[in-house]
Every structure is written in structure tokens, then in C-alpha cells.
Amino acid sequence: MQEMKRIFVSDNDRQLAATFCEYFADLINGRINRIGFATLAISGGRTPDMIFSELSNNFQDSVNWQKLLVYWVDERCVPPDDPESNYGRAARLLIDNVEIIPDNVFRIMGEHPPPEEVRRYSELLRSNLIIKNDKPCFDLIMLGVGTDGHTASIFPGQEHLFSTGELVAASVNPATGSKRITLTGPLINNASNIAVIASGHEKKNVISSVLDETRNERIYPVQFVRPEHGSISWFLTRDTLPDQQVIPE
Ligand code: 6PG
């Protein structure tokens, strides 16, 4: 089935954050109004920082935060108080600043031995989330894109994580050796809505390949993000686009 693919291009980070947060509020509130709650999985890295700050500063009263259940796309294998922790970053910039209920926050426990945490988080997702196509189905998954084309913590050379039968996996960032826990590709692609957010000219190469799949360069991991039944929306700043890029309708 042809996925619903939308591309939002912003002139700068501020506009990108504002555009995404309007999309976020509409989608999350709409889901809550329909079924009483919404499930979200968030990524780490720096890009979400501006999103979290915009949500904390300008969307405190625009989202039904108390009905939002928050999970993570990936986590570094560090304790929650480590500066590298994706959970720690999100807690400081968003969770502690809006009315998300602590019992509705389900962090990946990076301090646990990876095999144990992979099992625990898989079981948690399977018991907590709505099941679709025999896999947990998030209402919204927020993804970033690395300059090497990775997304979640699925790095070049780890594309098998897009065809595994597992829901969660352990991985390693080959550039830094940083151990990770990540949702796998089939779980990501089973979401009802996927939002990929990228800004910065350093991502132009990857985004160009995403926008023009005919480019016969390498296939980046983020290009394996293709929703099985849901929508995918790309939130990009103009400096990620190749020159004279025509945005496909
Ligand atoms: C992580 C993220 C990762 C991130 C990209 C982009 O834990 O690092 O989940 O997938 O989204 O690396 O990172 P930036 O937003 O910092 O460019």
C-alpha cells in the first residue's frame, strides 16, 4: 500500500520546531480524543532539543499531556543521569516541564545489561501497546537522522535490523563504540505515524538520497524507514535540501 508521505520544509530551526509542534499537538490530541490516550516514541540526539524546548515553552496548555504515554526509540547504555542519556535529556527539556504523568514515562534502562533490557523492553511494549500486524503499534514515532544516514540506533552495516523478527535490539555506534538499545525497523515501520526531523547542511547528502531515490549512491539506513500501513512526514530545514531541489508533491 502506498504510504502517505508528506514533506515540510522550513527556513530555519525555529520554524521547523514550530511546524513540527503544531503537527504533534494535532496528532496527539486527535488520538487522545478518539481513544483516550496516545503513545509516543522519541529519539535522542540534539535535534529533538529544539522540539522539546518549543513544546515546553509554547505547548504547555495545547497538548493533553496527562494522557500521553512516552517511550523511547533508542537509548545509550548509560545510567539516566549520564549526560549521554536520551531519557535524561528529554526529562530536563520536556518531561519535567509539562504535565506528563511519571507513571506514563517508560524509559529504556540503559544501565541494565543490554540483553536483559532488550528482553524487558520488548515485553513491556508488547504488553502495553495496541497490537497491529502482530506487532506493537505506536501512534507517533519521532526519528532523527545522523550524518551517516543512521536513524534510531540503526547504523550503516546494521540494516538487518530492518528485517529482524525482534522488536528491540542491542547495537553499537561504530564511530564511537557507544553501546545502544534500539527499536528495530519492523517495529518502527509498524507505527501509525512516523515523523523524521532533520536540520543542518551536514545532512544534505543523506536527505538528497531520501528525496531522490533514483540517485544510485549508497542506501542509508534511514531509507529503510517505510511505514507498513501508516504515514511518514519529513520535517526538514531548507539547508538539508540539495540546490534547486523540487519537493515532490
Ligand atoms: C541518538 C538518536 C539518533 C539521532 C541521530 C541524529 O540516540 O543519537 O536517537 O538516532 O536521532 O543521531 O542526531 P542529531 O539530532 O544530534 O543530529
Residues whose N, C-alpha, C, O or C-beta is under 5 A from the ligand:
A	BS01	6PG	S43 G44 G45 R46 T47 P48 D74 L143 G144 V145 G146 H150 T151 A152 S153
